[in-house]
Amino acid sequence: MANEVKKTSGDVARTDDRQNDQTGPTFRPATDIFEKDDVVTLAIDMPGVDPGSVDVSVENRSLTVRGTIDAPAPEGYRRIYAEYGPGTFERAFSLPDTIDADGIEANHKNGVLTLTLKKSEAAKPKQIKVKAA
């Protein structure tokens, strides 16, 4: 079953082959992608992830997003069952040449990581003025 993705509650895919005892399962967060003029926006669900644990990186035109969730049991209790607990959110995207990798902005609010990807100047439509001779 290597690399087989299974659905869990909340429509978050979990890849079981990447689970280990120290970090828990790796979740593939749901992502919405929107485009407007010269901007592409990604809204990535990362509930329970502390903004300080989020890592966004670009290498070789690959955008990778990671964040860890720590869901400790309440003080004095031990966890006996959990459908959603400690683990790592991870997702990777291939960036087209039209995206300016240096202009990516990230914002984390209410469990959603929003990435704003600006298109490069070369990808923007250009209007050419016609001069009268």
MIDO-168077 format. One record per atom (N, C-alpha, C, CB): x negated, y, z; atom name; residue number from 1. Coordinates in Angstrom, 2 decimals. Each point is the difference from the previous one (the first is absolute). Last residue first. Glycine has a CB too. Layout:
BEGIN
REC,X,Y,Z,CA,NUM
...
***
This chain:
BEGIN
REC,-1.93,57.51,-37.88,N,133
REC,-1.23,0.38,-0.70,CA,133
REC,0.10,1.35,-0.62,C,133
REC,-0.45,-2.35,-0.43,CB,133
REC,2.71,0.05,5.05,N,132
REC,0.31,0.45,-1.35,CA,132
REC,-1.27,0.47,-0.66,C,132
REC,2.35,0.66,0.66,CB,132
REC,-1.97,-4.49,3.26,N,131
REC,-0.33,1.39,-0.28,CA,131
REC,0.38,0.32,-1.45,C,131
REC,-1.89,-0.06,1.70,CB,131
REC,3.47,-3.65,2.28,N,130
REC,-0.28,0.19,-1.43,CA,130
REC,-0.21,1.49,-0.22,C,130
REC,1.37,-2.05,-0.69,CB,130
REC,-1.98,-1.29,5.21,N,129
REC,0.60,1.19,-0.59,CA,129
REC,-0.45,0.11,-1.47,C,129
REC,0.05,1.17,2.29,CB,129
REC,0.60,-5.54,1.07,N,128
REC,-0.95,0.72,-0.84,CA,128
REC,0.71,1.16,-0.67,C,128
REC,-1.35,-2.10,-0.39,CB,128
REC,1.93,-1.20,4.99,N,127
REC,0.70,0.76,-1.02,CA,127
REC,-1.03,0.80,-0.78,C,127
REC,2.13,0.14,1.40,CB,127
REC,-2.37,-4.93,1.65,N,126
REC,-0.52,1.33,-0.29,CA,126
REC,0.82,0.63,-1.14,C,126
REC,-2.34,-0.70,0.76,CB,126
REC,2.59,-3.49,3.37,N,125
REC,0.36,0.50,-1.33,CA,125
REC,-0.50,1.43,-0.19,C,125
REC,2.03,-1.50,-0.02,CB,125
REC,-4.60,-1.95,3.28,N,124
REC,1.12,0.92,0.00,CA,124
REC,0.31,0.46,-1.42,C,124
REC,-0.60,0.75,2.32,CB,124
REC,-3.13,-3.59,-1.05,N,123
REC,1.25,-0.72,-0.18,CA,123
REC,1.21,0.91,-0.08,C,123
REC,-1.02,-1.89,1.20,CB,123
REC,-3.50,3.44,-0.36,N,122
REC,0.04,-0.57,-1.36,CA,122
REC,1.33,-0.70,-0.27,C,122
REC,-2.48,-0.29,0.08,CB,122
REC,1.50,2.02,4.27,N,121
REC,0.27,1.08,-0.95,CA,121
REC,0.14,-0.55,-1.42,C,121
REC,-1.26,1.60,1.46,CB,121
REC,2.45,-4.98,2.47,N,120
REC,-1.18,0.76,-0.41,CA,120
REC,0.40,1.06,-1.02,C,120
REC,-1.48,-2.00,0.43,CB,120
REC,4.89,0.26,3.41,N,119
REC,-0.52,-0.40,-1.30,CA,119
REC,-1.18,0.89,-0.37,C,119
REC,2.28,-0.82,-0.72,CB,119
REC,-0.72,-0.52,5.81,N,118
REC,0.09,1.02,-1.04,CA,118
REC,-0.60,-0.53,-1.29,C,118
REC,-0.11,1.83,1.73,CB,118
REC,2.43,-4.04,2.84,N,117
REC,-1.06,-0.18,-0.98,CA,117
REC,0.20,1.01,-1.12,C,117
REC,-0.22,-2.46,0.56,CB,117
REC,1.81,1.35,4.79,N,116
REC,0.25,0.87,-1.14,CA,116
REC,-1.20,-0.08,-0.91,C,116
REC,1.47,1.56,1.37,CB,116
REC,0.91,-4.70,2.78,N,115
REC,-1.19,0.37,-0.74,CA,115
REC,0.42,0.84,-1.18,C,115
REC,-1.22,-2.08,0.73,CB,115
REC,3.31,0.33,4.29,N,114
REC,0.27,0.62,-1.29,CA,114
REC,-1.31,0.43,-0.62,C,114
REC,2.28,0.77,0.77,CB,114
REC,-0.23,-4.30,3.23,N,113
REC,-1.20,0.65,-0.51,CA,113
REC,0.34,0.53,-1.39,C,113
REC,-1.57,-1.52,1.35,CB,113
REC,4.75,0.24,3.12,N,112
REC,-0.17,0.00,-1.46,CA,112
REC,-1.27,0.76,-0.35,C,112
REC,2.51,-0.14,-0.37,CB,112
REC,-0.60,-0.29,4.87,N,111
REC,-0.24,-1.35,-0.51,CA,111
REC,-0.15,-0.11,-1.50,C,111
REC,1.25,-0.76,1.93,CB,111
REC,-0.60,5.03,0.40,N,110
REC,1.13,-0.89,0.25,CA,110
REC,-0.18,-1.39,-0.63,C,110
REC,1.45,2.01,0.11,CB,110
REC,-5.05,1.00,-1.89,N,109
REC,1.07,0.53,0.83,CA,109
REC,1.12,-1.02,0.11,C,109
REC,-0.60,2.36,-0.68,CB,109
REC,-4.58,-1.00,-1.69,N,108
REC,0.69,-1.10,0.68,CA,108
REC,1.03,0.58,0.95,C,108
REC,-2.04,-1.49,-0.18,CB,108
REC,-1.16,2.83,-4.51,N,107
REC,0.76,0.50,1.13,CA,107
REC,0.76,-1.19,0.61,C,107
REC,0.23,2.33,-1.05,CB,107
REC,-4.40,-0.86,-2.95,N,106
REC,0.73,-0.99,0.78,CA,106
REC,0.69,0.65,1.19,C,106
REC,-1.62,-1.77,-0.72,CB,106
REC,-0.79,2.84,-4.61,N,105
REC,0.33,0.49,1.34,CA,105
REC,0.85,-1.05,0.70,C,105
REC,-0.10,2.42,-0.77,CB,105
REC,-3.57,-1.88,-3.74,N,104
REC,1.04,-0.76,0.70,CA,104
REC,0.18,0.57,1.40,C,104
REC,-0.54,-2.08,-1.34,CB,104
REC,-2.64,3.29,-2.47,N,103
REC,1.09,0.87,0.43,CA,103
REC,1.12,-0.71,0.74,C,103
REC,-0.54,1.40,-1.92,CB,103
REC,-3.46,-3.38,-0.18,N,102
REC,-0.48,0.94,1.02,CA,102
REC,1.12,0.87,0.56,C,102
REC,-2.20,0.00,-1.14,CB,102
REC,2.89,-3.13,-2.47,N,101
REC,-0.25,-0.72,1.25,CA,101
REC,-0.47,0.92,1.12,C,101
REC,-0.56,-2.01,-1.34,CB,101
REC,3.67,2.79,-3.04,N,100
REC,-1.22,0.58,0.55,CA,100
REC,-0.24,-0.61,1.38,C,100
REC,0.35,2.18,-1.29,CB,100
REC,2.41,-4.28,-3.12,N,99
REC,0.06,0.45,1.39,CA,99
REC,-1.36,0.52,0.43,C,99
REC,1.83,-1.66,0.50,CB,99
REC,-0.94,-0.37,-4.82,N,98
REC,0.72,1.27,0.06,CA,98
REC,0.08,0.57,1.42,C,98
REC,1.32,-0.74,-1.96,CB,98
REC,-3.17,-3.60,0.63,N,97
REC,-0.94,1.11,-0.20,CA,97
REC,0.67,1.36,0.12,C,97
REC,-1.32,-1.49,-1.47,CB,97
REC,3.47,-2.63,4.19,N,96
REC,-0.31,0.30,-1.40,CA,96
REC,-0.96,1.18,-0.09,C,96
REC,2.26,-0.89,-0.70,CB,96
REC,-1.87,-2.71,4.83,N,95
REC,0.26,1.38,-0.40,CA,95
REC,-0.31,0.18,-1.48,C,95
REC,-0.53,0.80,2.32,CB,95
REC,2.13,-5.07,1.04,N,94
REC,-0.95,0.42,-1.04,CA,94
REC,0.38,1.41,-0.43,C,94
REC,-0.38,-2.40,-0.79,CB,94
REC,1.31,0.05,5.75,N,93
REC,0.57,0.46,-1.25,CA,93
REC,-1.12,0.36,-0.97,C,93
REC,2.05,0.85,1.21,CB,93
REC,-0.81,-3.66,3.89,N,92
REC,-0.96,0.58,-0.95,CA,92
REC,0.70,0.32,-1.31,C,92
REC,-1.89,-1.30,1.07,CB,92
REC,2.81,0.17,4.66,N,91
REC,0.53,0.07,-1.36,CA,91
REC,-1.05,0.65,-0.88,C,91
REC,2.40,0.14,0.82,CB,91
REC,-1.12,-1.99,4.66,N,90
REC,-1.01,0.23,-1.03,CA,90
REC,0.66,-0.05,-1.37,C,90
REC,-1.81,-1.01,1.47,CB,90
REC,2.46,0.80,4.40,N,89
REC,0.65,0.35,-1.26,CA,89
REC,-1.10,0.24,-1.02,C,89
REC,2.04,1.03,1.17,CB,89
REC,-2.14,-4.11,3.48,N,88
REC,-0.60,1.01,-0.85,CA,88
REC,0.88,0.22,-1.23,C,88
REC,-2.31,-0.62,0.81,CB,88
REC,3.33,-1.15,4.61,N,87
REC,-0.50,-0.42,-1.31,CA,87
REC,-0.59,1.18,-0.75,C,87
REC,1.72,-1.83,-0.07,CB,87
REC,1.78,0.27,4.62,N,86
REC,-1.32,0.51,-0.39,CA,86
REC,-0.44,-0.55,-1.34,C,86
REC,-0.59,0.21,2.42,CB,86
REC,5.62,-0.88,-2.04,N,85
REC,-0.90,0.33,1.07,CA,85
REC,-1.32,0.54,-0.50,C,85
REC,1.08,-1.72,1.35,CB,85
REC,4.14,-0.50,-2.34,N,84
REC,-0.80,1.10,-0.53,CA,84
REC,-0.91,0.45,1.12,C,84
REC,1.79,0.72,-1.64,CB,84
REC,1.04,-4.26,2.38,N,83
REC,0.13,-0.05,-1.46,CA,83
REC,-0.88,1.05,-0.65,C,83
REC,2.33,-0.85,0.24,CB,83
REC,-2.66,-1.92,4.67,N,82
REC,0.00,1.30,-0.69,CA,82
REC,0.15,-0.23,-1.49,C,82
REC,-1.44,1.04,1.80,CB,82
REC,1.19,-3.53,3.60,N,81
REC,0.52,-0.08,-1.37,CA,81
REC,-0.04,1.41,-0.60,C,81
REC,1.49,-2.00,0.57,CB,81
REC,-3.28,1.14,3.71,N,80
REC,0.32,-1.39,-0.27,CA,80
REC,0.58,-0.19,-1.41,C,80
REC,0.41,-0.32,2.45,CB,80
REC,-3.63,3.96,0.77,N,79
REC,0.79,-0.19,-1.21,CA,79
REC,0.27,-1.49,-0.19,C,79
REC,-0.99,2.08,-1.06,CB,79
REC,0.33,0.42,5.86,N,78
REC,-0.79,-0.66,-1.04,CA,78
REC,0.93,-0.26,-1.18,C,78
REC,-1.59,-1.08,1.71,CB,78
REC,1.41,4.86,2.75,N,77
REC,0.68,-1.01,-0.81,CA,77
REC,-1.01,-0.68,-0.92,C,77
REC,2.16,1.31,0.08,CB,77
REC,-3.21,2.38,2.88,N,76
REC,0.54,-1.05,0.85,CA,76
REC,0.71,-1.11,-0.76,C,76
REC,0.22,1.70,1.74,CB,76
REC,-0.60,2.89,-4.21,N,75
REC,-0.84,-0.35,1.15,CA,75
REC,0.70,-1.04,0.88,C,75
REC,-1.05,2.29,-0.06,CB,75
REC,2.34,-2.24,-5.11,N,74
REC,0.12,0.93,1.13,CA,74
REC,-0.81,-0.51,1.20,C,74
REC,2.30,0.69,-0.80,CB,74
REC,-4.05,-2.15,-3.92,N,73
REC,1.18,-0.30,0.81,CA,73
REC,0.07,1.03,1.13,C,73
REC,-0.13,-2.50,-0.56,CB,73
REC,-2.28,3.86,-4.08,N,72
REC,-0.20,-0.75,1.25,CA,72
REC,1.33,-0.27,0.70,C,72
REC,-2.27,1.05,0.24,CB,72
REC,0.58,0.17,-5.18,N,71
REC,1.29,-0.04,0.68,CA,71
REC,-0.14,-0.79,1.30,C,71
REC,1.24,0.17,-2.21,CB,71
REC,-4.11,2.45,-1.95,N,70
REC,-0.22,-0.71,1.24,CA,70
REC,1.32,0.06,0.75,C,70
REC,-2.50,0.54,0.09,CB,70
REC,0.55,0.18,-5.42,N,69
REC,1.07,0.19,0.97,CA,69
REC,-0.32,-0.87,1.20,C,69
REC,1.72,0.51,-1.80,CB,69
REC,-4.56,1.91,-2.67,N,68
REC,0.26,-1.09,0.94,CA,68
REC,1.11,0.37,0.96,C,68
REC,-2.38,-0.72,-0.18,CB,68
REC,0.69,1.95,-5.22,N,67
REC,0.37,0.52,1.31,CA,67
REC,0.31,-1.16,0.92,C,67
REC,0.89,2.12,-1.01,CB,67
REC,-2.70,-0.52,-4.43,N,66
REC,0.01,-0.96,1.10,CA,66
REC,0.43,0.71,1.28,C,66
REC,-1.84,-1.38,-1.09,CB,66
REC,1.26,1.88,-4.76,N,65
REC,0.60,0.56,1.22,CA,65
REC,0.04,-1.11,1.04,C,65
REC,1.40,1.68,-1.31,CB,65
REC,-3.95,-0.33,-3.77,N,64
REC,0.34,-0.99,1.02,CA,64
REC,0.49,0.72,1.25,C,64
REC,-1.70,-1.63,-0.93,CB,64
REC,0.62,2.29,-4.73,N,63
REC,0.45,0.68,1.21,CA,63
REC,0.43,-1.06,1.00,C,63
REC,0.73,2.07,-1.31,CB,63
REC,-4.12,-1.92,-3.21,N,62
REC,0.93,-0.80,0.79,CA,62
REC,0.30,0.74,1.29,C,62
REC,-0.88,-2.16,-1.01,CB,62
REC,-2.39,3.41,-2.46,N,61
REC,1.37,0.25,-0.46,CA,61
REC,1.03,-0.89,0.69,C,61
REC,-0.94,0.69,-2.19,CB,61
REC,-3.68,-0.72,3.63,N,60
REC,0.13,-0.55,-1.36,CA,60
REC,1.45,0.07,-0.51,C,60
REC,-1.94,-1.52,0.48,CB,60
REC,2.14,2.77,4.23,N,59
REC,-1.27,-0.52,-0.49,CA,59
REC,0.26,-0.66,-1.35,C,59
REC,-0.90,-0.36,2.35,CB,59
REC,3.36,3.35,2.02,N,58
REC,-0.02,-0.21,-1.45,CA,58
REC,-1.39,-0.47,-0.38,C,58
REC,1.78,1.77,-0.40,CB,58
REC,1.64,-1.52,5.21,N,57
REC,-1.28,0.12,-0.70,CA,57
REC,0.19,-0.26,-1.49,C,57
REC,-1.22,-0.71,2.07,CB,57
REC,3.62,1.38,3.23,N,56
REC,0.30,0.14,-1.42,CA,56
REC,-1.32,0.20,-0.71,C,56
REC,2.32,0.99,0.44,CB,56
REC,-0.30,-2.65,4.68,N,55
REC,-1.17,0.22,-0.84,CA,55
REC,0.45,0.01,-1.45,C,55
REC,-1.54,-1.12,1.70,CB,55
REC,3.68,1.47,3.74,N,54
REC,0.22,-0.10,-1.44,CA,54
REC,-1.29,0.35,-0.74,C,54
REC,2.44,0.58,0.28,CB,54
REC,-1.57,-0.37,4.55,N,53
REC,-0.52,-1.29,-0.46,CA,53
REC,0.16,-0.17,-1.52,C,53
REC,0.56,-0.96,2.24,CB,53
REC,1.01,4.84,0.24,N,52
REC,-1.44,-0.08,0.15,CA,52
REC,-0.60,-1.31,-0.48,C,52
REC,0.24,1.51,1.91,CB,52
REC,4.55,-0.67,-1.76,N,51
REC,-0.66,0.71,-1.09,CA,51
REC,-1.53,-0.06,0.07,C,51
REC,1.96,1.50,-0.08,CB,51
REC,1.17,-5.41,2.01,N,50
REC,-0.51,1.27,0.49,CA,50
REC,-0.72,0.71,-1.14,C,50
REC,-0.23,-0.91,2.36,CB,50
REC,4.28,-2.73,-2.82,N,49
REC,-1.43,0.22,-0.23,CA,49
REC,-0.38,1.39,0.50,C,49
REC,0.02,-1.56,-2.00,CB,49
REC,4.52,-0.34,1.86,N,48
REC,-0.79,-0.38,1.16,CA,48
REC,-1.49,0.21,-0.13,C,48
REC,1.74,-1.61,0.44,CB,48
REC,0.96,1.24,-4.96,N,47
REC,0.59,0.22,1.33,CA,47
REC,-0.91,-0.49,1.12,C,47
REC,2.26,-0.19,-1.03,CB,47
REC,-2.62,1.40,-4.14,N,46
REC,-0.98,-0.52,0.96,CA,46
REC,0.52,0.20,1.41,C,46
REC,-1.91,0.49,-1.60,CB,46
REC,3.19,0.12,-4.10,N,45
REC,0.54,-0.29,1.32,CA,45
REC,-1.07,-0.65,0.88,C,45
REC,2.30,-0.27,-0.98,CB,45
REC,-2.78,3.76,-3.28,N,44
REC,-0.36,-1.34,0.44,CA,44
REC,0.51,-0.21,1.43,C,44
REC,-2.05,-0.02,-1.51,CB,44
REC,2.37,3.29,-3.17,N,43
REC,0.56,-0.05,1.36,CA,43
REC,-0.15,-1.44,0.47,C,43
REC,1.66,1.94,-0.43,CB,43
REC,-3.94,1.42,-3.64,N,42
REC,0.24,-1.34,0.52,CA,42
REC,0.53,0.13,1.41,C,42
REC,-1.81,-1.00,-1.46,CB,42
REC,1.36,4.34,-3.24,N,41
REC,0.12,-0.14,1.45,CA,41
REC,0.30,-1.45,0.35,C,41
REC,0.79,2.37,0.21,CB,41
REC,-2.91,1.11,-4.39,N,40
REC,0.58,-1.31,0.29,CA,40
REC,-0.01,-0.15,1.51,C,40
REC,-0.78,-1.03,-2.23,CB,40
REC,0.45,5.49,-1.47,N,39
REC,-0.24,-0.66,1.29,CA,39
REC,0.69,-1.37,0.03,C,39
REC,-0.17,2.25,1.13,CB,39
REC,0.50,1.45,-4.52,N,38
REC,-1.42,-0.35,0.09,CA,38
REC,-0.37,-0.69,1.31,C,38
REC,-0.47,1.94,-1.48,CB,38
REC,5.44,-1.93,-0.16,N,37
REC,-0.94,0.86,-0.70,CA,37
REC,-1.44,-0.50,0.11,C,37
REC,1.55,1.91,0.43,CB,37
REC,1.14,-4.88,2.29,N,36
REC,0.58,1.30,-0.33,CA,36
REC,-1.10,0.86,-0.60,C,36
REC,1.73,-0.18,1.87,CB,36
REC,-0.43,-5.24,0.17,N,35
REC,-0.82,0.86,-0.85,CA,35
REC,0.76,1.28,-0.31,C,35
REC,-1.16,-2.01,-1.00,CB,35
REC,0.93,-2.53,4.82,N,34
REC,0.75,1.04,-0.70,CA,34
REC,-0.96,0.84,-0.84,C,34
REC,1.74,0.05,1.84,CB,34
REC,-1.23,-5.05,1.18,N,33
REC,-0.86,0.89,-0.78,CA,33
REC,0.87,0.94,-0.81,C,33
REC,-1.83,-1.76,-0.11,CB,33
REC,1.94,-1.80,4.78,N,32
REC,0.75,0.69,-1.07,CA,32
REC,-0.96,0.96,-0.68,C,32
REC,2.22,-0.21,1.25,CB,32
REC,-2.77,-4.50,2.04,N,31
REC,-0.49,1.27,-0.53,CA,31
REC,0.93,0.52,-1.09,C,31
REC,-2.36,-0.68,0.53,CB,31
REC,1.54,-3.23,3.89,N,30
REC,0.84,0.47,-1.08,CA,30
REC,-0.46,1.39,-0.41,C,30
REC,1.96,-1.38,0.82,CB,30
REC,-5.51,-1.98,1.49,N,29
REC,1.10,0.92,0.26,CA,29
REC,0.77,0.38,-1.26,C,29
REC,-1.29,0.86,1.93,CB,29
REC,-1.49,-5.16,-0.15,N,28
REC,-0.01,0.78,-1.23,CA,28
REC,1.18,0.96,0.09,C,28
REC,-1.10,-1.88,-1.39,CB,28
REC,-1.95,-0.81,5.41,N,27
REC,1.28,0.34,-0.60,CA,27
REC,-0.22,0.83,-1.26,C,27
REC,1.10,-0.06,2.26,CB,27
REC,-3.91,-3.67,0.98,N,26
REC,-0.16,1.16,-0.86,CA,26
REC,1.33,0.21,-0.71,C,26
REC,-2.51,-0.39,-0.32,CB,26
REC,1.54,-2.05,5.38,N,25
REC,0.26,-0.11,-1.44,CA,25
REC,-0.30,1.29,-0.75,C,25
REC,1.74,-1.69,0.52,CB,25
REC,-4.48,0.94,3.99,N,24
REC,1.37,-0.34,-0.37,CA,24
REC,0.17,-0.05,-1.50,C,24
REC,0.80,1.02,2.11,CB,24
REC,-4.91,-0.24,0.68,N,23
REC,0.71,1.14,-0.58,CA,23
REC,1.44,-0.29,-0.36,C,23
REC,-2.16,0.77,-0.85,CB,23
REC,-0.71,-4.07,3.03,N,22
REC,-0.39,1.28,0.58,CA,22
REC,0.81,1.16,-0.54,C,22
REC,-2.26,-0.91,0.29,CB,22
REC,2.72,-3.78,-1.74,N,21
REC,0.43,0.17,1.38,CA,21
REC,-0.30,1.38,0.56,C,21
REC,-0.34,-2.42,0.30,CB,21
REC,1.28,1.76,-5.59,N,20
REC,-0.94,-0.59,0.95,CA,20
REC,0.44,0.37,1.41,C,20
REC,-1.89,0.11,-1.68,CB,20
REC,3.60,-0.14,-4.01,N,19
REC,0.27,0.15,1.43,CA,19
REC,-1.15,-0.59,0.81,C,19
REC,2.48,-0.08,-0.42,CB,19
REC,-1.66,0.14,-4.46,N,18
REC,-0.93,1.01,0.53,CA,18
REC,0.20,0.21,1.48,C,18
REC,-0.04,1.11,-2.23,CB,18
REC,2.75,-4.04,-0.54,N,17
REC,-1.37,-0.49,-0.11,CA,17
REC,-1.01,0.99,0.57,C,17
REC,0.67,-1.28,-2.00,CB,17
REC,4.18,2.15,1.69,N,16
REC,-0.42,-0.86,1.10,CA,16
REC,-1.46,-0.42,-0.07,C,16
REC,2.31,-0.80,0.10,CB,16
REC,0.60,5.15,-1.72,N,15
REC,-0.87,-0.97,-0.64,CA,15
REC,-0.61,-0.87,1.09,C,15
REC,-0.48,1.56,-1.95,CB,15
REC,5.18,1.55,1.47,N,14
REC,-1.14,-0.38,0.82,CA,14
REC,-0.79,-1.06,-0.74,C,14
REC,1.26,0.55,2.14,CB,14
REC,2.71,3.65,-3.05,N,13
REC,-0.63,-1.24,-0.40,CA,13
REC,-1.21,-0.26,0.89,C,13
REC,0.79,0.30,-2.37,CB,13
REC,3.90,2.35,3.33,N,12
REC,-1.45,0.23,-0.04,CA,12
REC,-0.64,-1.34,-0.33,C,12
REC,0.09,1.92,1.70,CB,12
REC,4.75,-0.84,-0.90,N,11
REC,-0.52,-0.03,-1.37,CA,11
REC,-1.47,0.39,-0.08,C,11
REC,2.27,0.53,-0.79,CB,11
REC,0.54,-1.27,4.80,N,10
REC,-0.28,1.37,-0.40,CA,10
REC,-0.60,0.08,-1.39,C,10
REC,-0.33,0.56,2.37,CB,10
REC,-0.41,-5.17,-0.02,N,9
REC,1.06,0.96,0.29,CA,9
REC,-0.41,1.40,-0.41,C,9
REC,0.77,-1.42,1.90,CB,9
REC,-3.25,-2.09,-4.64,N,8
REC,0.32,-0.01,1.42,CA,8
REC,1.10,1.02,0.22,C,8
REC,-2.35,-0.72,0.66,CB,8
REC,-0.03,-2.29,-5.06,N,7
REC,0.78,1.12,0.53,CA,7
REC,0.24,-0.20,1.48,C,7
REC,1.09,0.34,-2.23,CB,7
REC,-5.41,-2.11,-0.81,N,6
REC,1.28,-0.38,0.56,CA,6
REC,0.69,1.23,0.53,C,6
REC,-0.85,-2.29,0.57,CB,6
REC,-3.37,0.70,-4.20,N,5
REC,0.60,1.06,0.80,CA,5
REC,1.37,-0.45,0.45,C,5
REC,-1.29,1.79,-1.25,CB,5
REC,-3.59,-4.26,-0.26,N,4
REC,1.44,0.00,-0.16,CA,4
REC,0.59,1.03,0.94,C,4
REC,0.01,-2.43,-0.66,CB,4
REC,-4.79,1.14,0.17,N,3
REC,0.51,1.19,-0.66,CA,3
REC,1.50,-0.02,-0.25,C,3
REC,-2.20,0.22,-1.04,CB,3
REC,0.48,-4.89,2.24,N,2
REC,-0.86,1.17,0.00,CA,2
REC,0.60,1.10,-0.84,C,2
REC,-2.00,-1.45,0.33,CB,2
REC,3.52,-3.22,0.90,N,1
REC,0.81,1.20,0.00,CA,1
REC,-0.84,1.25,0.00,C,1
REC,1.75,-1.24,1.17,CB,1
***
